[in-house]
Each structure stands twice: as C-alpha cells, then as structure tokens.
Amino acid sequence: MKEAIKKDAWVYIIIQNPEADEQILGLQEQENDTLFIPAFLKKEDAEDCFLNIPRPAGIKHQIQAIFFEELTDHAAKNNYEIFFLDNGGKLLEKIKP
C-alpha cells in the first residue's frame, strides 16, 4: 500500500458498544506492546476479517466507516498507531499519526 490515503477518504474500523458508549476497538501487538487500531480500506475486507480480530467477549461490535482524518486524530490523541489490514488480517501498512 504505497498510495497516500486522502484525509477525506472513508476507511473502516470496528466499534465497541455501538449506539451506547461507543469506542473504537484498539488492540495491542504482542511482540512489542504497540497499541494499534485495526483499519481497512474496503468494507468487504473488514467484514471478511471481522471474525478473526480478537475482541472482548460479551460486548457488541460493529464495522463502521470513518473519515481517515478523524481516525488519525483519534489515534494521535490516544497514542495509537493505525494498522491497515487486508481481508485475511495481513498487515498492509502501519501509520503512526
């Protein structure tokens, strides 16, 4: 993934507790304890990978679209990186806002 993502482009993320106390799902990379938000360029990729993403049990999760600029702002404020994944969960690119 060499092409830059436009600020106003839609990307797809996983939300915890939609319609209640919504939060963007963040994970921690086991190798080096990096905090990251899994993100996808296509909704179909997010749907294909959804079941393989580790999520806390007992909490409703939902795929939602967000502007890339909003996601980078949120990630920066909360010290998270953004990991863009393909439909199989393979890392395409790491972005440190």
N, CA and C of each residue as an Amber inpcrd file, in Angstrom:
protein
   291
   0.8440000  -1.1760000   0.0000000   0.0000000   0.0000000   0.0000000
   0.8880000   1.2360000   0.0000000   1.2720000   1.6730000  -1.1540000
   2.1990000   2.7950000  -1.2870000   1.4710000   4.1240000  -1.4750000
   0.2380000   4.0730000  -1.9500000  -0.5120000   5.2710000  -2.2500000
  -1.0030000   5.9510000  -0.9660000  -0.8330000   7.2530000  -0.8920000
  -1.2780000   8.0010000   0.2860000  -2.8010000   8.0090000   0.3500000
  -3.3240000   7.9170000   1.5640000  -4.7640000   7.9490000   1.7690000
  -5.1770000   9.4010000   1.9620000  -6.2050000   9.8170000   1.2310000
  -6.6860000  11.1940000   1.3550000  -7.3830000  11.3900000   2.6920000
  -7.2520000  12.5970000   3.2430000  -7.8410000  12.9120000   4.5500000
  -9.3410000  12.6710000   4.5910000 -10.0210000  12.9240000   3.4640000
 -11.4740000  12.7860000   3.4370000 -11.9380000  11.4210000   2.9220000
 -11.0170000  10.4690000   2.8300000 -11.3760000   9.1150000   2.3860000
 -12.0490000   8.3570000   3.5280000 -13.0260000   7.5370000   3.1860000
 -13.6590000   6.6620000   4.1730000 -12.7810000   5.4470000   4.3910000
 -12.5670000   5.0870000   5.6390000 -11.9070000   3.8290000   5.9940000
 -12.8270000   3.1300000   6.9880000 -12.5540000   1.8710000   7.2470000
 -13.4640000   1.0680000   8.0720000 -12.7600000   0.5500000   9.3120000
 -13.4740000   0.6640000  10.4280000 -12.9380000   0.2650000  11.7250000
 -13.9930000  -0.5340000  12.4690000 -13.6050000  -1.0810000  13.6070000
 -14.5410000  -1.8260000  14.4500000 -14.8530000  -0.9690000  15.6720000
 -16.1410000  -0.8380000  15.9390000 -16.6270000  -0.0530000  17.0750000
 -17.1360000  -1.0000000  18.1530000 -16.8040000  -0.7110000  19.3990000
 -17.3500000  -1.4390000  20.5510000 -18.5380000  -0.6520000  21.0890000
 -19.5600000  -1.3590000  21.5500000 -20.7600000  -0.7410000  22.1420000
 -21.4040000   0.2960000  21.2260000 -21.7140000  -0.0830000  19.9710000
 -22.3700000   0.8960000  19.1030000 -23.7050000   1.3270000  19.7030000
 -24.0320000   2.5670000  19.4890000 -25.2930000   3.1630000  19.9540000
 -25.3680000   3.3130000  21.4730000 -24.2990000   3.0680000  22.1750000
 -24.2950000   3.2450000  23.6360000 -23.0760000   4.0960000  23.9820000
 -22.0770000   3.4850000  24.5760000 -20.8260000   4.1570000  24.9210000
 -19.7890000   3.7700000  23.8640000 -19.9820000   4.2720000  22.6360000
 -19.1480000   3.8670000  21.5010000 -17.6730000   4.1320000  21.7410000
 -16.8590000   3.1410000  21.3690000 -15.4050000   3.2880000  21.4080000
 -14.8270000   2.5780000  20.2080000 -13.7520000   3.1200000  19.6700000
 -13.0390000   2.4600000  18.5860000 -12.2410000   1.3160000  19.1840000
 -12.3190000   0.1450000  18.5550000 -11.5800000  -1.0190000  19.0410000
 -10.0830000  -0.7890000  18.8530000  -9.3450000  -0.8920000  19.9260000
  -7.8950000  -0.8180000  19.8860000  -7.3180000  -2.1290000  20.3910000
  -6.2030000  -2.5170000  19.8140000  -5.5450000  -3.7680000  20.2040000
  -4.0920000  -3.4880000  20.5670000  -3.4280000  -4.5090000  21.0830000
  -2.0210000  -4.3790000  21.4620000  -1.2380000  -5.4840000  20.7660000
  -0.2210000  -5.0740000  20.0220000   0.6500000  -6.0280000  19.3370000
   1.4790000  -6.7520000  20.3890000   1.5090000  -8.0630000  20.3480000
   2.1760000  -8.8500000  21.3850000   3.6990000  -8.7260000  21.3340000
   4.2620000  -8.6090000  20.1520000   5.7210000  -8.5840000  20.0070000
   6.3780000  -7.4130000  20.7310000   5.8000000  -6.2240000  20.5620000
   6.4700000  -5.0450000  21.1260000   5.5150000  -4.1130000  21.8780000
   4.3490000  -4.6150000  22.2440000   3.3640000  -3.8600000  23.0330000
   2.8490000  -2.5910000  22.3500000   2.9300000  -2.5210000  21.0240000
   2.4130000  -1.3710000  20.2990000   0.8900000  -1.3710000  20.3480000
   0.3130000  -0.2380000  20.7220000  -1.1380000  -0.0790000  20.6990000
  -1.5390000   0.3310000  19.2880000  -2.5760000  -0.3240000  18.7440000
  -2.9800000  -0.0020000  17.3770000  -4.4800000  -0.1670000  17.1750000
  -4.9610000   0.5050000  16.1580000  -6.3470000   0.3930000  15.7260000
  -6.3340000  -0.3620000  14.4020000  -7.0060000  -1.5220000  14.3290000
  -7.1070000  -2.2050000  13.0460000  -8.0540000  -1.4340000  12.1250000
  -7.6290000  -1.1950000  10.8840000  -8.4290000  -0.4340000   9.9260000
  -8.3610000  -1.1140000   8.5610000  -9.3370000  -0.7940000   7.7370000
  -9.4720000  -1.4290000   6.4320000  -9.8440000  -0.3820000   5.3930000
  -9.3570000  -0.5790000   4.1730000  -9.6840000   0.3400000   3.0930000
 -11.0510000   0.0310000   2.4880000 -11.4800000  -1.2250000   2.5680000
 -12.7660000  -1.6320000   1.9950000 -13.6310000  -2.2740000   3.0650000
 -14.9190000  -2.0010000   2.9970000 -15.8540000  -2.5880000   3.9540000
 -15.8430000  -4.1110000   3.8490000 -15.7280000  -4.6240000   2.6420000
 -15.7100000  -6.0730000   2.4290000 -14.5260000  -6.7270000   3.1260000
 -13.3680000  -6.0490000   3.1100000 -12.1870000  -6.5790000   3.8050000
 -12.4270000  -6.6140000   5.3100000 -13.0510000  -5.5660000   5.8320000
 -13.3660000  -5.5220000   7.2670000 -14.3260000  -6.6540000   7.6290000
 -15.3260000  -6.8690000   6.8000000 -16.2980000  -7.9420000   7.0670000
 -15.6370000  -9.3160000   7.0190000 -14.7490000  -9.5330000   6.0490000
 -14.0650000 -10.8290000   5.9290000 -13.1560000 -11.0930000   7.1220000
 -12.5340000 -10.0680000   7.6450000 -11.5530000 -10.2140000   8.7230000
 -12.1850000 -10.1270000  10.1160000 -13.4070000  -9.6390000  10.2050000
 -14.0790000  -9.3340000  11.4730000 -14.0210000 -10.4820000  12.4830000
 -14.3110000 -11.6900000  12.0540000 -14.3560000 -12.8160000  12.9860000
 -12.9800000 -13.2190000  13.5170000 -11.9320000 -12.8350000  12.7990000
 -10.5790000 -13.1980000  13.2180000  -9.9070000 -12.1470000  14.1040000
 -10.5460000 -11.0020000  14.2540000  -9.9830000  -9.9370000  15.1030000
 -10.3330000 -10.2630000  16.5540000  -9.3460000 -10.2950000  17.4440000
  -9.6720000 -10.5450000  18.8600000 -10.4840000  -9.3870000  19.4360000
 -11.5830000  -9.7550000  20.0880000 -12.4680000  -8.7450000  20.6760000
 -12.8950000  -9.2150000  22.0520000 -13.1280000  -8.2790000  22.9700000
 -13.6180000  -8.6710000  24.2960000 -14.9820000  -9.3620000  24.1820000
 -15.1550000 -10.4510000  24.9090000 -16.4120000 -11.1910000  24.8850000
 -17.5040000 -10.4150000  25.6080000 -18.7350000 -10.6240000  25.1890000
 -19.8750000 -10.0180000  25.8570000 -20.1310000  -8.5750000  25.4850000
 -19.3750000  -8.0350000  24.5340000 -19.5480000  -6.6540000  24.1000000
 -19.9060000  -6.6690000  22.6170000 -20.9400000  -5.9280000  22.2590000
 -21.3530000  -5.8480000  20.8650000 -20.3070000  -5.0720000  20.0650000
 -20.0280000  -5.5430000  18.8590000 -19.0790000  -4.8860000  17.9630000
 -19.7300000  -4.6850000  16.5990000 -19.2910000  -3.6530000  15.9010000
 -19.8760000  -3.3300000  14.6140000 -18.8230000  -2.6560000  13.7390000
 -18.8730000  -2.9320000  12.4510000 -17.9880000  -2.2590000  11.5000000
 -18.6320000  -0.9370000  11.1190000 -17.8460000   0.1320000  11.1660000
 -18.3540000   1.4520000  10.7890000 -17.3120000   2.1840000   9.9510000
 -17.8000000   3.0920000   9.1220000 -16.9230000   3.9410000   8.3160000
 -16.5710000   5.1940000   9.1070000 -15.3770000   5.7060000   8.8500000
 -14.9080000   6.9360000   9.4910000 -13.9870000   7.6340000   8.4880000
 -13.9880000   8.9520000   8.5200000 -13.0360000   9.6730000   7.6770000
 -11.6280000   9.3960000   8.1850000 -10.7050000   9.2130000   7.2620000
  -9.3240000   8.9080000   7.6250000  -8.7480000   9.9800000   8.5470000
  -9.0440000  11.2430000   8.2760000  -8.5250000  12.3290000   9.1230000
  -9.0290000  12.2030000  10.5640000 -10.3040000  11.8430000  10.7480000
 -10.8480000  11.6570000  12.0980000 -10.1510000  10.5040000  12.8040000
  -9.8840000   9.4470000  12.0580000  -9.2060000   8.2900000  12.6500000
  -7.7880000   8.6460000  13.0700000  -7.0600000   9.3660000  12.2320000
  -5.6830000   9.7290000  12.5970000  -5.6720000  10.6840000  13.7890000
  -6.6400000  11.5920000  13.8560000  -6.7310000  12.4940000  15.0140000
  -6.9780000  11.7000000  16.2990000  -7.9300000  10.7680000  16.2350000
  -8.2550000   9.9370000  17.4060000  -7.0370000   9.1010000  17.8300000
  -6.3760000   8.4910000  16.8520000  -5.2100000   7.6540000  17.1540000
  -4.0970000   8.4810000  17.7890000  -3.8430000   9.6610000  17.2680000
  -2.7810000  10.5190000  17.8010000  -3.0830000  10.9500000  19.2340000
  -4.3320000  11.3250000  19.4990000  -4.7050000  11.7720000  20.8440000
  -4.5990000  10.6640000  21.8860000  -4.7320000   9.4220000  21.4350000
  -4.7460000   8.2910000  22.3590000  -3.4970000   7.4140000  22.2710000
  -2.4710000   7.8960000  21.5700000  -1.1860000   7.1900000  21.4290000
  -1.3260000   5.8120000  20.7960000  -2.1430000   5.7410000  19.7510000
  -2.3100000   4.5040000  18.9900000  -1.7280000   4.6850000  17.5980000
  -1.2580000   3.5850000  17.0180000  -0.9130000   3.5640000  15.6090000
  -2.1200000   3.0070000  14.8660000  -2.1120000   3.1240000  13.5540000
  -3.1670000   2.5540000  12.7240000  -2.5300000   1.4620000  11.8820000
  -3.0910000   0.2590000  11.9560000  -2.6120000  -0.8620000  11.1510000
  -3.6730000  -1.1550000  10.0990000  -3.3500000  -0.9020000   8.8450000
  -4.2590000  -1.2710000   7.7690000  -4.0420000  -2.7370000   7.4350000
  -5.1480000  -3.4790000   7.4300000  -5.1220000  -4.9220000   7.2110000
  -5.8950000  -5.2770000   5.9430000  -5.5600000  -6.4330000   5.3580000
  -6.3460000  -6.9170000   4.2260000  -7.4670000  -7.8190000   4.7410000
  -8.1740000  -8.4690000   3.8480000  -9.3270000  -9.2840000   4.2440000
  -8.9530000 -10.5260000   5.0430000  -7.6880000 -10.9140000   5.0220000
  -7.2340000 -12.0660000   5.7890000  -6.5100000 -11.6870000   7.0690000
  -6.4320000 -10.3900000   7.3540000  -5.7560000  -9.9260000   8.5570000
  -4.2730000  -9.6540000   8.3660000  -3.7890000  -9.7520000   7.1210000
  -2.3780000  -9.4870000   6.8400000  -2.1240000  -7.9790000   6.8750000
  -1.0420000  -7.5890000   7.5250000  -0.6760000  -6.1840000   7.6460000
  -0.2730000  -5.6200000   6.2830000  -0.9290000  -4.5230000   5.8910000
  -0.5960000  -3.8280000   4.6530000   0.3080000  -2.6390000   4.9190000
  -0.0180000  -1.9030000   5.9940000   0.7580000  -0.7080000   6.3080000
   0.5060000  -0.2790000   7.7450000   1.5580000   0.2390000   8.3830000
   1.4650000   0.8280000   9.7110000   1.5650000   2.3370000   9.5520000
   0.6800000   3.0540000  10.2250000   0.7120000   4.5130000  10.1850000
   0.7920000   5.0300000  11.6070000   1.7900000   5.8510000  11.8440000
   1.9320000   6.4770000  13.1740000   1.5830000   7.9420000  13.0110000
   0.3670000   8.3210000  13.4530000  -0.0640000   9.7090000  13.2540000
   0.7190000  10.6960000  14.1030000
